[in-house]
Amino acid sequence: MLELRNVSKRFSGIAAVDDVNFCARPGEVTGYLGPNGSGKSTTMKMITGLIEMSAGQILFEGKPIQDDLMAYKARLGYVPEEPYLYTHLSGAEYLTMVAQLRNLPARQSMERIDGMLRLFSLRDDRHASISGYSKGMRQKILLIAALMHNPQLILLDEPFSGLDVASSLVLRSLIQELAARGKVVLFSSHELDTVERICSRVVILHHGKLVADDSIERLRSLMELPTLERIFSQLAVEQDTESMAKQIADLIHA
Amino acid sequence: MHSLIEKLISRLPLDFRILCRQFLLRVIDLEALSIQADVTGFLGQFAGVLIMLSLVHAFVTYAGYMSFPDAADRLAFCMHVEHYLIATMMLVVGLFTVLSWDATFPDRRDVMVLSPLPVAPHTILFAKVSASAVVLGLAILTLNCGSGIVVPFLVGVLHGSMWGFYQSLAAYWISIVGASVFLYCSVLTIQGFTALLLPRRVFLRLSAVLQLAAFGLFLAVYFLQPSFTNPVALADPQNHWILASSPSYWFFALFNQLNGTLPAELSWLAGRAWMGLAIAICGAAASLLLCYMRTMKKTIEEPDLVPGARGLHWMPSFGGSLQAAIALFSIRSLTRSRQHRVAFSFYLAFVFGIALNLLRDELASPGPSQVSVDLLMPTFMMMTFAVFGLRSVFALPVSLTANWVLRTTQVRSPEQYIAATRGSLLLFAALPSWLLSAGLAYGFRPAGQVAAHLAILGLLGWILSELCLIEFYKVPFTCSYLPGKSNIQLVFWAFFIVCLPLAVWIANVELDALHHLWKFACLAAVFAAIALGLFGYNRFRARSAVLYFEELPEEVITTLKLSA
């Protein structure tokens, strides 16, 4: 289980994440939602150990992750929000490098990389430079790199970004399958329909603070709202969206 | 003067000025600099080194000139210096073209960013050419600011009149600028027509090969071409083909023609300079125009994804998986990233320059040479440039934003990462340099002394690699350290004041040791002890080290300073 206890992160005195507490359990897909700038990606980066917390504690299977960060990283798979990759490498070279860095046995990693490239329809382009890959192709490389070592904790920050319909459907099923096999999956997205379909629980962040942490069913009944979109709008959207759209159109004299 | 230039610049179209400023910063790849680099300061330091070199050269020329008592010897000396200056200027411009490879042609980024905007292709073309011309002009000016006055003055004195000085001054600058423009335009012509004639994806692959080939050619010609600067050697029919095929001699003849000191039978050589210059300028203009008219469209139409090479993708084993990952990442970054290739080429220029010089001396000698400082010193220098060069290129980040993957996959101790970096330094710098030295030492005797020197050289390579690893708790190509943060002038002069005398001293000590077994044993033991000591120190420090990854700074707003 992944547990965040009173986690905060401040940048130059401004709280990006403020006293956040939640748990992500094995066998569940936990949705992590919030508007732009709410602190989702910052939280993800703290969970991966990329940035340090200003306060609080992150525990995985009951132990603070800082106690043995390397052992923790060996069990972690992470897909970042932006598909930043070493673009001078080919897809196959990048994945092989990640496997080598993770100290996976050569034969096993080759089999996994080859199989996943084939399943993600990237096998024919595996020797092409990543600089020529589309956003969707880069996203697939990130997914393969995050999953090839069979991690126990999977952090997905906007994993559907750039993927085509078929790949999105595969990924949706894959996330559910991985959770069903006992993985801890923390999934951040703006696609509320997808979140509603695959997540058992959602955590909603607004201005760095936790505003909801419950199952979607319970949130629906508690707030007496039919969809996650309506729940999210009520909790985390301050603007009148229709009026804003009108103002923009007026501004450009459309 | 400053306000006049500003007034003139302000009359240029705004889009041209904006683009020119952007391209000016991209002529030399400034993305290679540290994120904390002071760009203006860095370029200023570089210019300072060139100006200082020119002033030192002017002083040495003056001292050399004064050491000859009669006018004929002085003229011969001046001619030798003039040819050397033209050849050196051509080498500098040649290396500049390697550094700014493709900078004058439209790349994909330009096409994708500028095509949707109302900017005419000819504005982009003029802005790019202007940016290159500004940098090239500054390089010519700084490198000749001292010798460009002193040499014409000394040659003018021999004319015996003030008019003679002006004539020599004009001859000097016309021939230097002409030689620079000729070389720059020739490279542009070759690049442009290659881009036009070949399919784009083939061109992109060939361009990197051409870049390295040009780099090797400029160095080889500079170091291997013989020097004929007296009228007898110039008129010798045996040297005809060398003169006819060496542009530096064409422009040397041009200088003499304008200076009024060219023998009539060599006027064809000056004619070649004029003709070569005209052809190069026309070729460059035509290829650039055609490139902007044709390849900008072609660049958009080309598919994004270039299929990778089919067939064999075998790579040699580099040891453990971490060593393999770091070694492969290093070699791929070095060979595929333009900025890293170019930066490493800068250091390799010194290595190959020294090697070619040594080779020239070997070829000139009739039989095997005796082991002397002439072998020891250059091989020490080659090893030093190769190892320190690679170490400084390791400090150029390939993509700071992609470093997250190395951080999230760090499942082994920093000690192992540092060991892997050591392996890459030894494999890609010390070993090739040692092998090159071994090849060059083949023509030296006795073989026992050569073998002993190679053993010392190997130990030196290890010592230098360990020195490079002190406090270097980083994965290669993930953090910026140099250039941009270092003081170029300090490094440059420290090298001349400290490293060169040190290398000479070590070479002399070694030469003495090579003749006495016990002295050699002591020297080898000292080198081995230093190497082992540094190795132990680095291993000890690495145990408590934390790998450092440089982060991009928080976003800042950069203004284009367009208002007012």
Interface residues (C-beta under 8 A of the other chain):
Chain A: F11 T48 G49 L50 M70 A71 K73 A74 L76 Y78 P80 E82 Y84 L85 Y86 T87 H88 L89 S90 A92 E93 T96 M97 V98 A99 Q100 L101 R102 N103 L104 A106 D125 R126 H127 A128 S129 G132 Y133 S134 A145
Chain B: D304 L305 V306 P307 G308 A309 R310 H313 S321 L322 A324 A325 L328 F329 R332 S333 R336 S337 V398 S399 T401 A402 W404 V405 L406 R407 T408 T409 Q410 V411 R412 S413 E554
